[in-house]
Amino acid sequence: MRIDIITALPDLVASPLSHSIVGRARTSGLLDVHVHDLRDFGSGRYRQIDDEPYGGGAGMVLQAEPLFACLEAVMNESPDIPVDEVIYMTPDTQVLTQATVNALTLSSRLVIIAGHYKGIDQRVRDAVVTMEISIGDYVLSGGELPACVLVDALARLIPGVISDAESALTDSFQDGLLDAPMYTRPASFRGMDVPDVLMSGNHEVIREWRDRMRMEKTRRIRPDLLEE
Ligand code: SAH
């Protein structure tokens, strides 16, 4: 899968996309991430990319012109790999779910736009963005971290990235439930013991216990998931 990220702060996405599972996915060639600096497409001596909002008010808006120019340049790179979605990370839309992440893993190429300040000119959203994603009902200062969140969620589902494929499939949300409690050595720690069932070696009984825990935990903490 190829992912192009358009941002005014390329340094901000460098580290989160260089470590752990995402980093390994990239070095192994299973994930190809390209970061594009929006400022390269700015105008004038100061490579301007933002301006005051029409109608007044505080904050700056990323201009349509550099965003269109950058998008066109990105599309012209590797035109043989068709772009499945042009995604704008923004709080004023539906919140990302595991189902959406799963569906996006079928893409061969995604372009992600990170906004800044007050956001981006609406004409970019109307004309070129095909999908909008929020990572939660709160406002961050830029779309870089949200873009990294999306790339991480995708990377771990690409076949071959996580060695034990079953691990990703038994995580929270994959079947609408939260994950079961996990324990590792030692069996007894400061008077707190690991549940006996997990030490039993009986996989059938362990599976039933985990299923029961997942159901109980979901009912207690996220009953809304059961209603869906
Ligand atoms: N004026 C906008 C907020 C802009 S925040 C509004 O009230 O809806 C600046 C940028 O940060 C946005 O363009 C977006 O790219 C990013 N951002 C902030 N919060 C986000 C969230 N919850 N999910 C995804 N992107 C977010």
Residues whose N, C-alpha, C, O or C-beta is under 5 A from the ligand:
A	BS01	SAH	M89 T90 P91 D92 I113 A114 G115 H116 Y117 K118 G119 I120 I133 S134 I135 G136 Y138 V139 L140 S141 G142 G143 P146
